[in-house]
Amino acid sequence: MKTLSSLALALFIAGCASTAKNDTTKYSTATVSNVKSEEIDNLSNREHEFKVTFDYAIEDYEAGVNKYTCSVQFANTDGTSTTKFVGGRYPCRLDSAQGTVTVEWPSPLDKDVILTKKEALKLKVPIEYFVAVHQKSGRYSTKIIGKSASMLSQANVIR
C-alpha cells in the first residue's frame, strides 16, 4: 500500500511538472536611436508630459495586429520601471520594421496619471525615463525588446 501511495504521488508530481507553461515564443530585438525629448509642463496646474521623437528598427519583425508597441518607461528605485497612460487605447503602436515615431506621454507628475502611494514612493527622483519597444508576449502582457539610454527630467521634484 505504501508503494502504491508513493507511485501515485510520483505520477501526480510528474503530471504537474509536465503541464508547466513552456515559453517558446521567439522574440525580436529592437534598437532605439536619435531620441529627442521635450518636456511640456505647467507644474502649478500639475500638467507634465514628455514629447519624444525617436527612430526604431526591429530585427526579425513579424507582422501582427498590436504585436509591437512603444512606451515611455519611468525608473523605480528597485531597478524596475513602470509606465502609465491615459485612455483605453495604447498610444504608441509600431506597425513596420523600422520608422520614426513622435509620441506625447504623461509623466507621473501629471494630474491625469493616478499613482498609488506605493508607486509614488518607488519612483526615482529626479524622474529618470527611457523609451522602450515592446513585443506582445501574452494576451495582456508585453516584453521589452529594446530601449534607449536613460534620460533625466528637468522637473524639480521634492519628496
C-alpha positions as CSV (number, residue, x, y, z in Angstrom):
1,M,0.0,0.0,0.0
2,K,2.9,2.3,0.8
3,T,4.4,1.6,-2.6
4,L,1.1,2.4,-4.3
5,S,0.8,5.7,-2.5
6,S,4.4,6.6,-3.4
7,L,3.8,5.7,-7.0
8,A,0.6,7.8,-7.1
9,L,2.4,10.8,-5.6
10,A,5.3,10.5,-8.1
11,L,2.9,10.4,-11.0
12,F,0.9,13.3,-9.7
13,I,4.1,15.4,-9.3
14,A,5.3,14.4,-12.8
15,G,1.9,15.3,-14.2
16,C,2.0,18.7,-12.6
17,A,5.6,19.3,-13.9
18,S,4.7,18.4,-17.4
19,T,1.8,20.9,-17.5
20,A,4.1,23.9,-16.7
21,K,3.9,26.5,-19.3
22,N,6.9,26.4,-21.7
23,D,7.6,29.8,-23.3
24,T,8.7,29.0,-26.8
25,T,7.9,32.5,-28.1
26,K,10.6,33.8,-30.4
27,Y,11.2,37.4,-29.5
28,S,12.5,40.1,-31.9
29,T,15.1,42.6,-30.9
30,A,14.8,46.3,-31.3
31,T,17.1,49.3,-31.4
32,V,16.1,52.8,-30.4
33,S,18.2,55.7,-31.6
34,N,18.2,59.5,-32.3
35,V,16.0,60.2,-29.2
36,K,14.9,63.8,-28.8
37,S,12.8,64.7,-25.8
38,E,11.0,67.8,-24.9
39,E,9.3,68.4,-21.5
40,I,5.9,70.1,-21.6
41,D,4.9,71.3,-18.2
42,N,2.9,73.6,-16.1
43,L,3.6,72.1,-12.7
44,S,1.5,74.7,-10.9
45,N,-1.5,73.0,-12.6
46,R,0.0,69.5,-12.3
47,E,0.5,69.2,-16.1
48,H,3.6,67.4,-17.1
49,E,4.4,65.3,-20.2
50,F,7.2,64.3,-22.5
51,K,7.1,64.8,-26.2
52,V,9.5,62.2,-27.5
53,T,10.7,61.6,-31.1
54,F,12.9,58.6,-31.9
55,D,13.9,56.2,-34.6
56,Y,13.4,52.4,-34.2
57,A,14.4,49.3,-36.0
58,I,13.0,45.8,-35.2
59,E,15.1,42.8,-36.2
60,D,13.1,39.6,-37.1
61,Y,10.0,41.7,-37.4
62,E,6.7,39.7,-37.7
63,A,3.6,41.4,-38.9
64,G,0.6,41.2,-36.5
65,V,-2.1,43.5,-35.0
66,N,-0.7,45.3,-32.0
67,K,2.3,43.0,-31.9
68,Y,4.8,45.8,-31.3
69,T,4.3,48.9,-29.2
70,C,6.4,51.6,-27.6
71,S,6.2,53.4,-24.3
72,V,8.0,55.9,-22.1
73,Q,9.1,54.0,-19.0
74,F,9.9,55.6,-15.7
75,A,12.6,54.1,-13.5
76,N,11.9,52.9,-10.0
77,T,14.4,52.8,-7.1
78,D,14.3,49.0,-7.0
79,G,15.6,48.6,-10.6
80,T,12.2,48.1,-12.3
81,S,10.4,50.5,-14.4
82,T,6.7,51.5,-14.9
83,T,4.5,53.4,-17.3
84,K,1.0,54.8,-17.2
85,F,-1.1,56.3,-20.0
86,V,-4.4,58.0,-20.1
87,G,-7.3,56.4,-22.0
88,G,-8.1,52.9,-23.0
89,R,-6.1,52.6,-26.3
90,Y,-2.4,52.1,-26.3
91,P,-1.0,55.4,-27.6
92,C,2.1,54.0,-29.4
93,R,1.8,51.1,-31.9
94,L,4.6,50.1,-34.2
95,D,3.3,48.6,-37.5
96,S,6.5,48.3,-39.5
97,A,10.0,47.0,-39.0
98,Q,11.5,50.5,-38.8
99,G,10.5,54.1,-38.6
100,T,10.3,57.4,-36.8
101,V,7.8,58.0,-34.0
102,T,6.7,61.1,-32.1
103,V,4.6,60.5,-29.0
104,E,3.4,62.7,-26.2
105,W,3.4,60.7,-22.9
106,P,2.2,61.9,-19.5
107,S,4.7,61.8,-16.7
108,P,3.9,60.5,-13.2
109,L,3.7,64.2,-12.2
110,D,0.7,64.8,-14.5
111,K,-2.7,65.2,-12.8
112,D,-4.3,62.6,-15.2
113,V,-1.8,59.9,-14.1
114,I,-3.0,58.2,-10.9
115,L,-0.3,56.6,-8.8
116,T,-0.8,54.7,-5.6
117,K,1.3,55.9,-2.6
118,K,3.5,52.8,-3.0
119,E,4.1,53.5,-6.7
120,A,5.0,57.2,-6.0
121,L,7.4,56.2,-3.2
122,K,9.2,53.7,-5.6
123,L,9.7,56.3,-8.3
124,K,13.2,57.6,-8.8
125,V,13.7,61.3,-8.1
126,P,14.7,63.2,-10.2
127,I,12.5,61.4,-12.7
128,E,14.5,59.1,-14.9
129,Y,12.9,57.8,-18.0
130,F,13.6,55.9,-21.3
131,V,11.9,54.9,-24.5
132,A,11.1,51.1,-24.7
133,V,9.9,49.0,-27.6
134,H,7.7,46.0,-26.6
135,Q,6.6,42.8,-28.2
136,K,3.4,41.2,-27.2
137,S,4.1,38.1,-25.0
138,G,0.6,37.2,-23.8
139,R,-3.0,38.4,-24.0
140,Y,-2.4,41.3,-21.6
141,S,1.4,41.4,-21.4
142,T,4.4,42.5,-23.3
143,K,8.2,42.1,-23.1
144,I,10.7,44.9,-23.6
145,I,12.8,44.0,-26.6
146,G,14.8,47.3,-26.9
147,K,15.2,50.6,-25.2
148,S,17.0,53.9,-25.3
149,A,19.5,55.3,-22.9
150,S,18.0,56.8,-19.7
151,M,17.3,60.5,-19.5
152,L,16.6,62.8,-16.6
153,S,13.6,65.1,-16.2
154,Q,14.3,68.8,-15.6
155,A,11.3,69.0,-13.3
156,N,12.2,70.0,-9.7
157,V,10.6,67.3,-7.6
158,I,10.8,67.4,-3.8
159,R,9.6,64.4,-1.7
